[in-house]
């Protein structure tokens, strides 16, 4: 079961023609927020009844970034909603952070991150 919290969109930035980054801040920040671990994702409640999961790029429980690509033909509505409707200052209900498919952090040897079996 997820716990839901309100976050405000503080910055949206077009990274490429198809990718927008979204930076969210907690409406009620935690005193000691946990850092985001590689492989973490959150669920967003969008436009009423739509719930979609997105990977967190960086941040902590008080402020974090999502990068959302839009493929119009493949979109089931969530990415399209974010790209076309979400504006800076909007408040979105977002689930607790989940790391159901953890990734290995990059090693000093230069190895890339990879998914670990749970």
Secondary structure, DSSP 8 states (H G I E B T S, - for coil): ---EEEEEEEEEEE-SSSEEEEEEEESS--SS--B--TT-EEEEEETTTEEEEEEEEEEBSSEEEEEEE--TTT--SHHHHHHHH--TT-EEEEE--B-SS-B----TT-----B---
